[in-house]
């Protein structure tokens, strides 16, 4: 009996690191470079359209000098927006939506090319802590598609991500490695690290952190993020008022695309007896900025909080 001429072929492994421009993903990229040869690593950035220009510069100009080329993926909601446009035209009137709301929605339901804004136009609202669909649609889906494309090229893929357990309650049970149904492994090598350990690791390798960390930012993905803290929002308002202007304009556009006629970037609980106008006024970006300037309790203005920001206001000890 002749031996079979068919031999099994082991698939080539590929490490894909998801980069955001933040400290955690930068640390993971450095670990990947330490442990694997350059041809075995790919780096990819999901551009949400709501990043600060400093983050984009860090990802597109600085980090490639450290880790090598970085691919960019962007979500596209053109199909979803057109489908909503057709739905608003034909179905909203049968559901009792006022004609003025229908006409307003039709006037803005066009793709802008800004993934975050287009996602919100499609949804007719902004993400919130309880409905954080931004991560799924703007990052996970386009990044997973990048991974699946590499698998179609014949690679055995590992997706390395900068997830840490102490970041949030939702991540407190995060594991270091798991196999997912799509057929690739998710590896989270810094899952047990503290934020300070991450900062120290990156700096120990002679790599600079995103400059936004010296300007009061706790996170440097979306700016602002729907989860940003009071002090962080205050820093953004002081240092980057143009980004507050951007959110104000987005609130206007997404409100026009909303079935109920309004929405705000930051969500909050409703107060008894509030009208729609009162809710929108209390939760709009300008009201949130005014709140960020108040002392603890949110009722009394704080002169110190309204003063110009310090040259450096890092929460990670980067000003020493």
WOHUNOR-V508320 format. One record per pair of residues at least 4 apart in sequence whose ideal C-beta (glycine too) atoms are under 6 Angstrom apart, sorted by the first residue. I is the first residue (numbers start at 1). GAP is how many residues later the second one is. D is the distance in Angstrom with one decimal. If there is no record, write none. Layout:
i->I gap->GAP d->D
i->I gap->GAP d->D
This chain:
i->11 gap->143 d->5.9
i->11 gap->145 d->4.2
i->12 gap->143 d->5.7
i->13 gap->143 d->4.9
i->14 gap->136 d->5.7
i->14 gap->141 d->4.0
i->14 gap->143 d->5.3
i->15 gap->17 d->5.3
i->15 gap->21 d->5.3
i->15 gap->25 d->5.7
i->15 gap->26 d->4.7
i->15 gap->143 d->5.2
i->15 gap->145 d->5.8
i->16 gap->26 d->4.8
i->16 gap->131 d->5.8
i->16 gap->141 d->6.0
i->16 gap->143 d->5.4
i->17 gap->11 d->5.7
i->17 gap->12 d->4.9
i->17 gap->15 d->5.1
i->17 gap->26 d->5.0
i->17 gap->143 d->4.6
i->18 gap->125 d->5.5
i->18 gap->143 d->5.3
i->19 gap->6 d->4.7
i->19 gap->24 d->5.5
i->19 gap->26 d->4.8
i->20 gap->5 d->4.8
i->20 gap->201 d->5.1
i->21 gap->34 d->4.1
i->21 gap->37 d->5.0
i->21 gap->38 d->4.6
i->21 gap->189 d->5.4
i->21 gap->199 d->5.5
i->22 gap->198 d->4.9
i->23 gap->175 d->5.0
i->23 gap->176 d->5.9
i->23 gap->186 d->5.6
i->24 gap->138 d->3.1
i->24 gap->174 d->5.6
i->25 gap->137 d->3.9
i->26 gap->176 d->5.5
i->27 gap->163 d->5.7
i->27 gap->171 d->4.8
i->27 gap->174 d->5.2
i->27 gap->175 d->5.4
i->28 gap->132 d->5.3
i->28 gap->134 d->4.5
i->29 gap->38 d->4.9
i->30 gap->175 d->5.5
i->31 gap->158 d->5.4
i->32 gap->4 d->5.7
i->32 gap->9 d->5.1
i->32 gap->128 d->5.6
i->33 gap->34 d->5.7
i->36 gap->4 d->4.4
i->36 gap->5 d->5.3
i->43 gap->24 d->5.5
i->43 gap->27 d->4.5
i->44 gap->27 d->4.6
i->44 gap->102 d->5.3
i->45 gap->14 d->5.1
i->45 gap->25 d->5.4
i->45 gap->27 d->5.1
i->46 gap->27 d->5.3
i->46 gap->93 d->4.4
i->46 gap->96 d->5.4
i->46 gap->97 d->5.3
i->47 gap->25 d->5.4
i->47 gap->27 d->4.9
i->48 gap->67 d->5.5
i->48 gap->68 d->4.9
i->48 gap->90 d->4.4
i->48 gap->174 d->5.7
i->49 gap->65 d->3.8
i->49 gap->66 d->4.3
i->49 gap->67 d->4.5
i->50 gap->66 d->4.0
i->50 gap->172 d->4.1
i->51 gap->4 d->4.4
i->51 gap->5 d->5.5
i->52 gap->171 d->4.2
i->54 gap->157 d->5.5
i->54 gap->158 d->5.4
i->55 gap->165 d->5.3
i->56 gap->4 d->5.8
i->57 gap->4 d->5.2
i->58 gap->4 d->4.9
i->58 gap->152 d->4.9
i->59 gap->4 d->5.5
i->63 gap->4 d->5.8
i->64 gap->5 d->5.9
i->64 gap->6 d->5.5
i->66 gap->141 d->5.7
i->73 gap->69 d->4.1
i->73 gap->73 d->5.4
i->74 gap->41 d->5.4
i->75 gap->40 d->4.5
i->75 gap->62 d->5.8
i->75 gap->63 d->5.3
i->75 gap->67 d->5.0
i->77 gap->4 d->5.5
i->77 gap->41 d->4.2
i->77 gap->42 d->5.7
i->77 gap->45 d->5.0
i->78 gap->33 d->4.6
i->80 gap->42 d->4.4
i->81 gap->28 d->5.5
i->81 gap->30 d->5.5
i->81 gap->40 d->5.9
i->81 gap->41 d->5.2
i->84 gap->25 d->6.0
i->84 gap->38 d->5.6
i->85 gap->24 d->4.2
i->87 gap->4 d->5.0
i->88 gap->4 d->4.8
i->88 gap->14 d->5.8
i->88 gap->17 d->4.7
i->92 gap->5 d->3.9
i->92 gap->10 d->5.0
i->97 gap->4 d->5.2
i->97 gap->5 d->5.8
i->97 gap->162 d->5.7
i->101 gap->160 d->5.1
i->104 gap->152 d->4.4
i->105 gap->4 d->5.7
i->105 gap->152 d->5.0
i->108 gap->145 d->5.3
i->108 gap->148 d->4.6
i->108 gap->149 d->5.3
i->109 gap->148 d->5.8
i->111 gap->7 d->5.5
i->112 gap->5 d->5.2
i->112 gap->6 d->5.7
i->115 gap->23 d->5.5
i->117 gap->133 d->5.6
i->119 gap->18 d->5.4
i->120 gap->6 d->5.3
i->120 gap->134 d->4.6
i->121 gap->136 d->4.7
i->124 gap->133 d->5.2
i->124 gap->134 d->4.2
i->124 gap->135 d->5.7
i->125 gap->138 d->4.6
i->126 gap->137 d->6.0
i->126 gap->139 d->5.1
i->127 gap->5 d->5.2
i->127 gap->6 d->5.3
i->127 gap->7 d->4.1
i->127 gap->99 d->5.3
i->128 gap->139 d->3.8
i->133 gap->4 d->5.7
i->134 gap->4 d->5.2
i->135 gap->4 d->5.3
i->136 gap->4 d->4.9
i->137 gap->4 d->5.8
i->139 gap->4 d->5.7
i->140 gap->4 d->5.8
i->147 gap->10 d->5.2
i->147 gap->12 d->5.6
i->147 gap->37 d->5.4
i->150 gap->5 d->4.8
i->150 gap->7 d->5.3
i->151 gap->6 d->5.4
i->157 gap->27 d->4.2
i->158 gap->27 d->4.7
i->158 gap->29 d->5.2
i->159 gap->25 d->5.6
i->159 gap->27 d->5.1
i->160 gap->27 d->4.9
i->161 gap->27 d->5.3
i->163 gap->8 d->5.9
i->163 gap->11 d->5.1
i->163 gap->25 d->4.5
i->163 gap->28 d->5.9
i->164 gap->26 d->5.8
i->164 gap->29 d->5.6
i->165 gap->6 d->5.6
i->165 gap->7 d->5.3
i->165 gap->9 d->5.3
i->165 gap->26 d->5.7
i->167 gap->4 d->5.0
i->174 gap->14 d->5.9
i->174 gap->17 d->5.1
i->176 gap->12 d->5.6
i->176 gap->15 d->5.2
i->177 gap->10 d->5.2
i->178 gap->8 d->5.3
i->179 gap->6 d->5.5
i->180 gap->6 d->6.0
i->193 gap->4 d->4.3
i->193 gap->5 d->5.5
i->199 gap->117 d->4.8
i->200 gap->4 d->6.0
i->202 gap->5 d->5.1
i->202 gap->7 d->5.9
i->209 gap->4 d->5.0
i->210 gap->10 d->4.7
i->212 gap->5 d->4.2
i->212 gap->8 d->4.6
i->213 gap->4 d->5.9
i->213 gap->101 d->5.6
i->213 gap->103 d->5.9
i->213 gap->105 d->5.8
i->214 gap->98 d->4.8
i->214 gap->100 d->4.9
i->214 gap->104 d->5.2
i->215 gap->24 d->5.6
i->216 gap->19 d->3.2
i->216 gap->97 d->4.2
i->218 gap->14 d->5.3
i->218 gap->97 d->5.9
i->219 gap->6 d->5.7
i->223 gap->20 d->5.9
i->224 gap->4 d->4.6
i->224 gap->12 d->5.4
i->228 gap->4 d->4.4
i->228 gap->5 d->5.3
i->230 gap->62 d->5.2
i->233 gap->59 d->4.4
i->234 gap->58 d->4.1
i->235 gap->4 d->5.8
i->235 gap->74 d->6.0
i->236 gap->4 d->5.3
i->236 gap->7 d->5.9
i->237 gap->7 d->5.4
i->237 gap->52 d->4.6
i->238 gap->71 d->4.5
i->239 gap->70 d->5.7
i->247 gap->18 d->5.0
i->247 gap->38 d->4.5
i->248 gap->37 d->5.3
i->250 gap->4 d->5.9
i->251 gap->4 d->6.0
i->251 gap->13 d->5.8
i->251 gap->14 d->5.7
i->254 gap->9 d->5.3
i->255 gap->7 d->4.6
i->255 gap->8 d->5.3
i->258 gap->5 d->4.8
i->262 gap->18 d->4.6
i->264 gap->19 d->4.1
i->264 gap->20 d->5.2
i->265 gap->20 d->5.4
i->266 gap->17 d->5.9
i->266 gap->22 d->5.2
i->268 gap->15 d->5.1
i->270 gap->4 d->5.8
i->274 gap->4 d->4.5
i->274 gap->5 d->4.9
i->280 gap->4 d->6.0
i->282 gap->5 d->5.6
i->291 gap->7 d->5.3
i->293 gap->12 d->5.1
i->293 gap->13 d->5.1
i->294 gap->4 d->5.0
i->294 gap->6 d->6.0
i->294 gap->7 d->5.9
i->294 gap->8 d->5.9
i->295 gap->5 d->4.9
i->295 gap->7 d->4.2
i->312 gap->7 d->3.8
i->314 gap->4 d->3.7
i->314 gap->5 d->5.0
